[in-house]
Amino acid sequence: MQKTMDAVFTASDTQYLQHAANYHVKLFWNLWKTRTIPEEGWNEALLTGFMQWLASIDSNNRVDITPVGAGEREGRVICPLVNRMHFNMSHGVGRSGNVADVQPKALGSSMLSTIANNFALQAIKIAGVTSCKGALVVPVATGMAMMLCLSAFRKKNPTATHVIWCRIDQKSCFKCILTAGLIPLIVEPVRDADSDALVTNLKKIEELLVEYKEKVLCVITTTSCFAPRAPDSIVEVAKLCAEHKVNHLVNNAYGLQLKSICEQLEESNKVGHIDAFVQSTDKNFQIPVGGAIIGTFKKSHIEPIAKIYPGRASAVPARDLVLTLLFLGRKGLLEQFDRRVQLYTILKEKLSHFADSIGEQVLNVPQNGISLAMTLESIPRSKQTLFGSVLFNRGITGARAISSNDYETKVDEYKFTNFGAHSSEDHVGYLNVACAIGMTEAEISELINRLEVNYHRFIRKSCRSTESPVDDEENHLEHG
Ligand SMILES: *Cc1c(COP(=O)(O)O)cnc(C)c1O
């Protein structure tokens, strides 16, 4: 007889192995029960295990019975790569017409979506909007999410047709008004008396509220924008909206990264009216483009917005948000926010130093803690956008050179003078750079290096001498 080679497991071995083998699943159950972002981030093995655990709950992945799909939506995925990219989760979120409903065939996917909404609410609070009560992760970017909000407002107030919009030169947040079938009333910002900032024209907003009365459905303000535009005075607008009983929608695209914006959202809710504020998942949390979070100060305000969404949706934005917040943990998320603040100060200092060295200046916009604007007076107006293109071509993405011009940019049927500058007012031309979440100190150093080298080269080649024309490459560049 052959002797077996089984190792001998002691009682304490058995106890330990049971603990270790069950621990992951315990963690996952606990997460489902508490729906709370863990203090410390999870490692990749845990994240993978979590996704597999959730996927195993969806009916088409069950192994305790052999699933038979007799319907028209059975989560079938034919391409193995696509299936792997989704961890075998293919049901998306929502159920026949309602994005917030539980899908019985896909309880794992529905759990993921529930966790995502809970995490989103906590993340908004961690960022500083502590009295936020409702949060919904939607599988569309910011502009479309704002369109959903407007549509929900309109359903309650069908005879109001106009939206007062504080001009911000970003097309999707303007187009959301048109997509919702509403008519924009455009309010240009005005120059601040004490700084270089473009600030909200409160007087004009009030005039329009008085003039258009019950025709006004909503006022849209924006908190995160390119300097020299300042975040809108949302506290004052919130007071006006309360007084005139109109909806107030805040475009908070990348505003969660700035403490002062979160504080103003809090204050606005205390002293005035905000129905919803919308933020991008990619810009605030470093995940691929595709989602937005709609936040509200009343839990009941989120439901009509969720209800307006026609149908099911991709679970990918919810999944990516959950995985990212599990990866970072509460601590990691706070570190990301804090680090950005430190780096913004460094960027501002270095850019100011460079601006000094070439006789330019960084515009004084104390309210804007994300975007900076450096004047480009030393470059002729006709060549400022070319300079922007050169920078893009040298691998600097996101920097924008804005020149003053007379032409009109059309968005749908609406014409904007000096589009890009948020105001039709004439200006000397400037360069925008931003310190957004995730930027590194090495990127800042390299940005300033390349800016310096390319600025001097550009001045030498393109602006000073007529005998040495712009090189071919620069001649062929288009607007950045
Ligand atoms: C990114 C952004 C938006 C929304 O753009 P989406 O592509 O719809 O996410 C709106 N307003 C501002 C100021 C933005 O930066």
The ligand as a Gaussian input file, in Angstrom:
#p B3LYP/6-31G(d) Opt

LIG

0 1
 C      -15.661000      69.831000     -18.330000
 C      -16.554000      70.969000     -18.163000
 C      -17.914000      70.860000     -18.431000
 C      -18.574000      69.612000     -18.898000
 O      -18.029000      68.975000     -19.973000
 P      -18.475000      67.477000     -20.237000
 O      -17.693000      67.084000     -21.415000
 O      -19.931000      67.504000     -20.488000
 O      -18.125000      66.715000     -19.008000
 C      -18.709000      71.959000     -18.224000
 N      -18.207000      73.108000     -17.765000
 C      -16.902000      73.263000     -17.491000
 C      -16.411000      74.558000     -16.978000
 C      -16.035000      72.204000     -17.680000
 O      -14.749000      72.354000     -17.382000

